[in-house]
Amino acid sequence: MDKQVEEELYQARKCVDIAMSHIHRASNMDIGFDLSKPLNILYKELDTHRILLGIYLKEIDENNVMTREFDVAEPQSWKAYRNLNTEVRGIEL
């Protein structure tokens, strides 16, 4: 991967980490981290994006997470990544 692309993805992952931290703190300022709250759904969606960026940066082994079950609807970026792997690599997920 091009170094400039890698740096941009790294910065994006850092931003997602920061956003997750702020969302977690904000949700705890209310009445707790209730699974039904929209903030918790947003947190889980961001976690999926963090994992996807980690795969691109080779920080996370995709074989350990591609069968992941989602508590919320599967994000479109995750579906696109799975479809890309299925089409390009012939990987059955």
N, C-alpha and C positions, 0 to 999 in steps of 0.2 A: 504494500500500500504506500502511496506517495506520502512523504513526511508531512506536507502541508495538510493533506486530508486527515491524516492521523491526528495531528495537533488540533484541528477543528473538532473532530469527534471527541477527543479527550476533553476539550473545553466544554463541549455540549454535555458530556457525562458529568462533569463537575457541576454544571448548572442544574442538572436534574437532581444530583445529590443534595445540593443546597435547597432546591425547591421542596424536596421530600422532607428535609429537616424542618423547614419552616411550616409546612403543612402539618406535620406531626405535632409540633409545639402548639400551633394554633388550635388544633382539634383537642388537645389536652387542656387548653384554657377554658373550653366550654364545659361540658359535663362528662367528659371521658371519650375514649376512642371507640365509639359504638360502630359496629360493622355496617349498620344501615345508613350511616351519615354520608352525604355526598363527599365530604372531605376525605373520608377513608377510601371511597371508591377512587377518587383522584390519586390518592397516595399509591394505591395498588396499580393503577394504570401507569403512573410514573415509574414504579418499580420495574414493570415490564420493559419500559423504554430504557431504563438503566441497564437491565440485563442485555437487551439487544445491542446497545452501544458497547457494552463489555465484550460481547461476542465479536463485534467488528474490530475492537482493539486487541483481541486475543487475550483478554484478561479472564474470560470465562469460557470454559469448554462447552460448546453448544450441545455436545452429546449428553451432558448432564442436565440440560434444561429444556430440550425440544419436546419432551413429553409432559411438560408442565401443565397442571390443571389450573384453571383460572377461577377465582371467586367472582369475578365480574366478566362481562363480555370480552372475548378475545380481541385485543386492539388490532386495528387494521394494519399497523406496521408489522406486527408479529405474524399476521396471516400472510402478508406480502413476502416476508423473509422465508417463511415455511414454503410458500409456493415457489419462490426462486430456487431454493435448495432442491425441491422436488423436480423442477423442470431442468435446471442446469446440471445438477450433480446426479440426478436419478436416485436421490435418497428417498426412501419410503418413511414418512413420519407418521 
